[in-house]
Amino acid sequence: MSGKITRAMIFAAGLGTRLKPWTEKHPKALAPVNNKPLLRRNIEYLKAYGITDIIVNVHHFADQVTGFLAANNNFGIRIEISHEQGEPLETGGGLQKAAWFLQESDPFFVINADILTDMDIYKMQAFHEKHQPLVTLAITGRSSSRAFLFDENNRLCGWQNTQTGEEKKPVAAHSYKPGAFSGIHLMNPAIFPLLTEKGKFSLVDVYLRLAPDQLIMGYDHSGTKLVDVGKPEAIVKAEQLFP
């Protein structure tokens, strides 16, 4: 690899409605798994791969997140806060608001606060450096009602919702294979001038808009541990996999 990536963003601003009743009084990012909050687990996960500079976006019970980080001395690294005060800006708006921290960087990671995995970040980085896409998306072959669609070369071509039947295929392909998104992106800063949307918007929509003209790829890490801790029952599974 050409060098270790040192910057990352953690999405922690969501309302976490699926994780009620916890999120009626706390932010989702501080939900404990074996008495260790999700946010701490992801900071320690990123630190283990050499990440030294992290920006965390906050909104729902923002003061609890900032207080938690302050009480732990930012876990010994640089952590900045991107406070989305009016309303949560979703993934695209959240990334855009944090551009000041990330746009001067080399490639950087973005991870959802409620994702737990033991995926080897260095392997994802090696894939990114080999293929040189604008964005690499961590995916697995697990079943999911919503999934990105890729061609035989793992290039992003579309998206589908198997529950509603909705499909978007902005890039033609001989065949489309689904990949369930793992909530981890590896991006080049060149994405920022391409974010023409304003306010609150989703990165899924951005990726589908950019897919015909920009190389966006899926990195398959099937076989590693992965839990989306979005619902209370997922915490039980997470506690079995992540002691």
KAURSUL-V230873 format. One record per residue. NEAR is the number of other C-alpha atoms within 8 Angstrom. Layout:
# KAURSUL-V230873
near=NEAR
near=NEAR
This chain:
# KAURSUL-V230873
near=6
near=4
near=4
near=6
near=10
near=9
near=14
near=14
near=12
near=12
near=14
near=14
near=12
near=12
near=10
near=10
near=6
near=7
near=11
near=10
near=6
near=10
near=12
near=6
near=7
near=11
near=18
near=14
near=11
near=11
near=10
near=8
near=12
near=7
near=5
near=8
near=11
near=15
near=11
near=9
near=10
near=11
near=9
near=8
near=8
near=10
near=9
near=7
near=8
near=9
near=12
near=9
near=11
near=13
near=13
near=12
near=15
near=16
near=14
near=10
near=10
near=11
near=6
near=9
near=12
near=9
near=8
near=8
near=10
near=8
near=7
near=7
near=7
near=10
near=7
near=5
near=8
near=8
near=9
near=8
near=9
near=10
near=8
near=12
near=6
near=4
near=6
near=14
near=11
near=10
near=10
near=12
near=13
near=14
near=8
near=9
near=8
near=11
near=9
near=7
near=8
near=11
near=9
near=7
near=9
near=8
near=10
near=15
near=12
near=12
near=12
near=10
near=12
near=11
near=14
near=13
near=8
near=7
near=8
near=6
near=7
near=7
near=7
near=11
near=10
near=9
near=9
near=12
near=9
near=6
near=6
near=6
near=10
near=11
near=12
near=14
near=14
near=14
near=13
near=11
near=9
near=7
near=5
near=6
near=8
near=10
near=12
near=13
near=14
near=16
near=13
near=8
near=5
near=9
near=11
near=14
near=17
near=13
near=13
near=13
near=11
near=8
near=6
near=5
near=7
near=7
near=8
near=8
near=9
near=10
near=9
near=6
near=7
near=5
near=6
near=10
near=8
near=10
near=14
near=13
near=11
near=11
near=9
near=11
near=11
near=13
near=12
near=10
near=12
near=8
near=9
near=9
near=6
near=6
near=8
near=5
near=5
near=6
near=6
near=10
near=12
near=10
near=8
near=6
near=8
near=10
near=9
near=13
near=8
near=8
near=13
near=10
near=5
near=8
near=11
near=13
near=12
near=13
near=11
near=9
near=9
near=8
near=4
near=8
near=9
near=10
near=10
near=9
near=11
near=9
near=9
near=10
near=6
near=11
near=10
near=8
near=9
near=12
near=10
near=7
near=7
near=7
near=6
